[in-house]
Structures are given as structure tokens and as C-alpha cells.
């Protein structure tokens, strides 16, 4: 286990790092992948046909039921009994993606405005009915341009899917396309993958043929043809038709690449559970490109159907503050997750500190009893006059007893002073959630002295509502909010409030 894994383990134990898994949702199956001590583990549940079809939830209740069954399969070592944090990756459900370029801009805000303008122009969906996301995939200082990957999904579908997942006991941190998950998997775990060289990926699964162009480790283009399109009205696909579909579609993708980028495309990898040698021969006989099977760096072989879920699980391993990939849920989910993390962390330590002091108190009492028994035993066994040396030893023992008594009293006083902190966190949680308050800092000096709290929220009305809610709570006293302590921020308002505890 390397240093990164050790630090991650310690943070997980201290509740400073939440466990996050990858949940793939497709038309026919639910797949869940997660890491435990650096090892990838997987769970799957086959769904009855017709629950999800062509990007539409046909039976919401059956979807929730299937998600509940999957959650029951998650073991306790990943928090299966509690709310499970997930990155949702959409397998066979289509998410529209498109890459566009912009001149390199110095001002960050101007760059974001230009990106949003381009997204509005190229969107294949009505933006009022869609969720969008974007990420920077290339920052070319030589050509003075940036490349941006944008993604679009139907808002009605994402909202309904998010509600079903939440109802089953999961908490969704991000939603992304399956192709983004695959690109991340290849970038992070691809054997012999060189990030500076472009790569063409041919993925063969139950849905059809999918071609991905990966440049600098990022997804730049995807092209998909379903088995239904290849099969047409026939009952099955014969091998010559399969070969022809590969040659026809691969030729289109190679021509598209040549018209957009100058770097030579020299390597193609095949991600498939079967016919890898036959597909390799078909491509090698018709195209001047090096062909090989995709290999991944895991402790055990990973079958093709697990690529999307594993890629989502790898996103869950990225610190949330560093995650800049496409998220089709929006910033509000990130703020909710941040607040959940802070409250969970405080609740963990409010239990740990009194428990630790209680254990120390038990040890001090045991030591006190031991010394008392030792002193009584010495006195009962002494039938003769003690020497000066023995008298000094007994005096030293009595001094230690007095010192232990003082320590026990001191610890008891400390434990009493901690009790209001526990109630304080519980009483603050409700008005914070009601007014969308994000806690930045809370300073508790000692019981009997004022408590100072700093936070952020969306509007001044929410700040005043939060202050009024605290004033109405009999647990708080002398709630003081100065108007000068309310300051405008780029995304809302910050404030500082002081109060006493009854």
C-alpha cells in the first residue's frame, strides 16, 4: 500500500473522506463498482425489460424497487446500511456530447461566458428542457486556443432518475455519460497507454459498435451504431455484414479525425469480450493502423461490461474539490454534499471526544482504586514501626492519590463543558438546512462565553430568517447579527453571527 492509499485510509476512518462508488444505469442492468483498500469490487442486478427504454423511464416504481435490491447487496464495509454516495454513469442511455474550440482567453469570467454562449448555440436540445455540463479538455498555448467538451441530457429524465436513486437510499454526486467513464478508465488504468499520443477505441458491447477518439487522455469524439441499425429487418447479423459495418464506420471515423487534427492516428484498441482476433484481422487487412486488445491495470481481469461502472468509481476516488469533469446535475448538488460532509464530520467528533474522555476517566478511576488498595494492603501488613524510608514511600503514594483525585475531577469538569457543543450542532442543523446556510467556521471558546459562527447563503433574507430561527430557539440566547457583518460575495452573501448558550 503506497502513501496515497494510506492517507486515503486514514481520512476515511476519520470521516474526512466519504466513500463514493460508480453506479451504471442502462436499459437492462444496474451495475455498481467500488474500491476497498485499492481493490475494485463489483455488483450487478439484471432489470426486467421495459423499465427504461430509449432514454425514458417507463416504470418508475419498478426502477426504485430494482435500485433498492441493488443497495441491499452492498456490503457493510462500503456503508451499505447507510446512504451510499455514487457517481451515476449512463450506459446505454444516450447523452449528447460535442467538442468546440475557443481562442485562449486571459480572463476567467470572460472565458466562462464565451463557453456558455457556444453551448447555447450548439445545443441539440431546448436548453429550458435540458441539463448541460462542460469541461476543459485541452489548453493549447502554442495555437492560443482551448478545447471544451460539452454534454447535454434531458432534464425530465435526469430529474426522475435522480429522484429514484435518492428514494432507494443513494446520494448522487454527479451524472455523466458512459463514454466519459470509459475515457477516464483508459486514461488512469490503460496498460501501455501514452497520453501524448491520440488513440482510437472500438468498443463492442450488447448495444452495438462505439468508436471513441481520445486525445491527451480526454474524450474528443464518439460515434455509435446500434445492432438494430446494422441488422435492419433481418433476424440476425451474419459475419460479412458485421465486418462491413466495422469497415464502413471505421472509415468514417478516420476521415473525421483527419479533417480535424494533424497528429497521425496510428493505434486502435479493441474493447470487447469476444471476437477480438477476428475484428483485429478485419481492421489490419483494410486499414494502415496498429490494432491490439485493450488491457487494463487491475488485480483481476475486467470484462467489457464493467468499464462504465469502474470509470465512475474512479471518479469517486478523486477529491471533490479537484473534480472538474462534466456533471449533469449542477452546482447545487456539490453544495449539498459539502454541507452533509461538514455536519457528518462534526457529529463524528462530538461523539468521539466525550467517548475518549470517558475512557480516560475509567483508567484514572481504576488507577485510583489500585493505589488505594495498595495503600491499605501496606498498612494492614505493617505490624511494626515504619522506618523513615518506608514513611517517605507511603507519603509519595498518598501524594499520587491526591493527584489522581484532582485529575478525575478535572476530566469530569471538561466532559460537562462538552455537552452543550453536542446540542448546539443539533440545534443549528435544522435552521441551516431550512435557509441553505453553508457553514464556514464556528468558534466555541468555552461554556459561558459567546459563540461566533461564520457562514454563506444565497440571499440576505435567508440570513435574517436564519437569525430569527435561532432567536426563537430557547437553547440560544443573545443572538447578535450586525448588518456590517453581512457581505456580498460572487455567489451570495457571507455573514458572521454571535450567540450564547443557555
Secondary structure, 3 states (H helix, E strand, C coil): CCHHHHHHHHHHHCCCCCCEEEEEECCCEEEEEEEECCEEEEEEEECCCCCEECCEECCHHHHHHHHHHHHHHCCHHHCCCCCEEEEEEECCCCCEEEEEEEECCCCHHHHHHHHHHHHHHHCCCCHHHEEEEEEEEEEECCCCEEEEEEEEEEHHHHHHHHHHHHHCCEEEEEEEEHHHHHHHHHHHHECCCCCCCCEEEEEECCCEEEEEEEECCEEEEEEEEEHHHHHCCCCCCCHHHHHHHHHHHHHHHHHHHHHHCCCCCCEEEEECCCCHHHHHHHHHHHCCCEEEECCECCCCCCCHHHHHHHHHHHHHCCCHHHCCCCCCCCHHHHHHHHHHHHHHHHHHHHHHHHHHHHHHHHHHHHHHHHHHHHHHHHHHHCCCCCCHHHHHHHHHHHHHHHHHHHHHHHHHHHHHHHHHHHHHHHHHHHHHHHCCCEEEEEEECCCCCCEEEEEEECCHHHHHHHHHHHHHCCCEEEEECCHHHCEEECCEEEEEEEEEEC
